[in-house]
Amino acid sequence: MARISGFQSWWEVFVDVNEISTDVNSNTSTASWVLGIRRTDGGDWPMHGTPTVKIYISGSLVYSASKYYSINHITGTDYGLESGTITGIAHNSDGTITDNSVSFSWTGSGFSPNNVSGNGTYETSKIDRFATITEYPTNFTDEDNPYFKFSNPANASMSCWLEINPTGEHLATRTLSGTSGTYTWNLTETERNQLRAKIPNSNTAICRIGLYSTIGGTTSPDYKDVQYRIVNANPDTSNLLLEIYDSNPITTALTGNSDIMVKGYSTLHVKKHGNAVAQKSATMKKYKLENVEQTYSANTQDFEISNYSKENFTFYSIDSRGNSKSFVSTFPWIANYFDITKGNISLTRNQGGVGQEVTLNFNGTLWNGNFGVFQNSTGVDNTDNLTTIYRYKKTTDTQWTTGTTTINPTLNGNSYSYSGLIAGDTQTHGFDIDDSYDFEVVISDSLSTVTFNAILGTGKPAIAVYGNKVALGDKYDTSLGGIQLWGDIYVNGNEIGGSYSTNEINTGKKWINGETIYRKVILTTSPSSTNTWANVGSVSNLSTLISINGTLYGTSDGRILPINDPEPSYEIVTTVINGNVQMKTSSTLFTSKPCHIILEYTKTTN
């Protein structure tokens, strides 16, 4: 509702206008109006007089009169004087109102407002006269006939269209009529191809369903965007021919037939002849053998996968939309070969583990099948197709030696094994008992090889029992008798026995007071000048010096230390004072000469 007011002193004269209805067919509306008066000062006053009033709404005079009023009480509350209705208010062709103006004039007489006027506008509706889409599918495929429902209250002339990924180009345009209804396209194949051609690289798009309506030369659009899908568009492979064979010369030599695939070793070769044909305005993009791709070519194309291990393969023809047609082929015959494997290996010396003769034992599995031309285990015409060699070297050496014994494993189904004496490096073709050996046994079948690794220990027993006697670290020597200990001996990490070292060692012997005797070698040089004591080494925690001796080099012969020559001029003195090993010479013959000094002693602390 709109109120148009005019004021004089404490009087307000007003006209209220309200649109109450519209009519689509006539493109008009109806409004009501009320002429009223009120006081603005909150007082209570009478009104007596004959005003002349004119009211205009939407350019039309809707009231004109001179009328006497005698009203005893006019307050701040609206007081209605006149009212009415105006029909047939014209709207424009698009439904908007042509003129929504309101004006009035009041010319008074007597005890009433004198000259009052007002003007303004009132609120109006747009009459929905153009056609609209009221229902539509949320999606459709390239093989469907889309539809929509419409409302056309003004019975305007209409046309409709389809538009892919709205680009402005309208396709499949149609004209239709009626005030309401359902329109369904009956698309021709040409029109379907026009829609498809808009998306050569995708299966989906937005399709706009559009509707135009025209009234009085003015056209208004309404449209809905829906999902459009291309279906059943995989490439046609009816003219595609695939030639399949093994192109690995090694496996074809075994099978004698390139149609036979050796699992894990054959090279799958697929030669493409002819071509797949893309559908529904797509283009061919590529071909793929398993995971090997090539860009589309109209020419013959070759695909290869080395060491192919499956029993079938899949070949794909792929178009620009990503649609593909697959071809799965199973090989007519496949050799289910598997690589040779190794099991256990052992090397055993005779004579209870201390002899020179050595027995080799090993086992494993292999594919004991027939490739076609070759039996994997025996070869053609039963010629041995297994090769086995052994190599060995002393663990302290770097050079390997190939063994001379011919080794022919025994076959039992898919298992192989061997047990037998093998020749070594001694004059008797055994293996030296004083040495340990690194061993390799290499066994190969038609396609694969495995290597066994082993160690042959020495022939020296850790413990050798001879009657009621025993030897540790070697065989028992009957010529010696007694308990025999061979090799270095360590007690609590300290070497004992007859060994010599520049580090202090426990000799394993005791002094007369029960203290442990230690030994140490000092490598040094004699003093550079005569008659001067020089420190040449030290011993920590020295208790008792038991012996001191050594050799001086660099003269005409080695001299045993110390040299206590009757001639003082030839004397060399070696001693230990407070743990310091000291030397002095009285002759220039013995200065600055290399020497070693051997000390045996006990310690204040062990």
JOWOCOR-V358326 format. One record per helix or strand. SS is the DSSP state (H for helix, E for strand). FROM is the first residue (numbers start at 1). LEN is the number of residues. Records with the same first field share a line. If there is no record, write none. Layout:
# JOWOCOR-V358326
SS->FROM-LEN ; FROM-LEN
This chain:
# JOWOCOR-V358326
E->2-7 ; 11-13 ; 28-12 ; 45-13 ; 60-15 ; 79-13 ; 97-1 ; 101-7 ; 111-1 ; 115-7 ; 132-5 ; 139-3 ; 147-5 ; 157-8 ; 171-6 ; 180-5 ; 204-12 ; 218-12 ; 236-1 ; 241-6 ; 260-3 ; 268-6 ; 277-1 ; 284-6 ; 292-4 ; 301-5 ; 312-8 ; 324-7 ; 333-3 ; 341-9 ; 358-8 ; 370-1 ; 375-1 ; 387-8 ; 401-2 ; 410-3 ; 415-8 ; 437-8 ; 449-8 ; 463-4 ; 469-4 ; 484-2 ; 489-3 ; 494-3 ; 505-6 ; 516-10 ; 534-5 ; 542-11 ; 559-3 ; 563-1 ; 572-6 ; 580-6 ; 594-10
H->189-9 ; 249-7 ; 350-4 ; 380-3 ; 568-3 ; 588-3
